Amino acid sequence: MFLGAHMSIAGGLHMAFVHIGKVKGTALQLFTRNQRQWKVPPLTDYDIALFGEAWRQWGAYPIAAHDSYLINLASDKDEQSRRSIMGFAEELRRISALKIPYLVTHPGSHLGQGVDAGIERYAANLDKAIEDSGTTHELVLLETTAGQGTNLGSTFEELAAIIALSRHQDRLGVCYDTCHTFAAGYDIRTPEAYAATFDAFDATIGLERLKFFHLNDTKHALNSHKDRHEHIGQGGIGLDGFRNLMQDPRFADIPKTLETPKEKDLKDDMRNLKILRDLAQ
């Protein structure tokens, strides 16, 4: 079972391994740079070597990076679109240099231009970014979203449409966020609802594309379309929903990371991870 959390890179990329080690995690998500700035500092050979050595010492466990929140490949605004393509291409080059296999990304916002137009723009700009990056095999994981505002990706059909339009379908997978999908109307609280949700995912996208999970409870109700993460078992999904997921043998080897609220002492992560491990038994 690969289970961990998103960790800070304050003090250097390698510090994420110090933090994940403290909570005894066996899966990790991180940003490879400051996610709230367009300017991206270059990776030095020293940065790459230090990261690789820290990873080796932690163990042969899976890692995903998450891209910058500024990137919107579905934007109809020329400047934002241009910067997003350049920014996403650079994100791919960075994970390639660091040997990280997955880049998790939100599928953008159509900004009032409509879902269909947004999906077409997103797929076209995503393809251009992949091609401009010069990378060859790292996977882009489209993250399920809550459907706030004009955000794309809150239905399995929207994710499937992006994949279908792409010229690089072999490089696309999905990251399933439990808070976001629940907020978007996909229930997992009972065995019956859980089965229906993942049957729908399989029929629409295919379970073989599901490569990563974000495990977050939610402060809001089913179908609220509000993205507010909560500690495991303390929100709308509850312990039963996470038990259904943690005991599903199909996903036993799929990496799962927390994105729940926490302080610097990481005690919240430790508590949430213990709950998830106990539910898996």
C-alpha positions, 0 to 999 in steps of 0.5 A: 500500500502506497500511502502518504501526503502532499509535502512542502518543499520549503528549504529545498526540493529534498526537504519533502522527503524529510517531511514524508519520512516523519509521517512514515509515508510511502507515497508523496506529492509535491510542487517542484517550484513556487506554485503561485509565481510564473517565474520558474527558477532553473533546476541545477545539477546539484538540486537534481542530485540532492533530490535523487539521493534523498529519494533513494534514502527514503525508498523506492516509493511513488511520487507525483508533482502538481503543477502551478495553480496559475496555469489555465490551458483552457483560457481564451485569453491570449497572454494567459494561454501563452504563459500557461503553455510555456509554464506547463511545458516547463513543469514537464521538463522539471519532472523529467529531470527529477525522474518523477513519473506523474504531473497532476493538473487541474483541467483548467477553466473555460472562463464563461466560454462554455464547456465544449469550447473550453475542452477543445482549447484545453486539449489543443493547448495541452498537446502543444505544451507536451510537444514543446516540452521535448519530454517523451514518457512522463504522464499527465494526470488530469485531476477530477474537480468539484465543478466550482465556477467555470472549472472543467473536469467535474464529470467523468465525461469531461475528462474522457472528452479531453483524452479523446481529443488529445494527440497524446492519449498514451501520456494521459491518466487521471488523478481521482480526488475524493473531495472533488468528486464527492462535491461533483456528485459522485457518492462513495459512502455506501458499497452500492454508491461506491460500486456505481461511481467506479463502474461509471468511471470505468465505463466512461474513462477506463480504470486503467487510466486511474494512476493516483488518488488524493484522499480528502474528506469534504466540508460540504455536502454531496453535489455542492460543487464546493472544494473545501478539504476536511480531515478524514472521517470528519466531513461529508464522505465519512469513514465508511466512504474511505473504508470502501476505497481503502479495502478495494483490491483494484486500487491497492497498489495505486498511490494515495496522498492526503491534501488535508489541512495541517500544521508544520508539526505534521500531527494532522497527517500522522492522525489521518494516515493512521485512520486510513491504514486502520480502515484498510485492515 
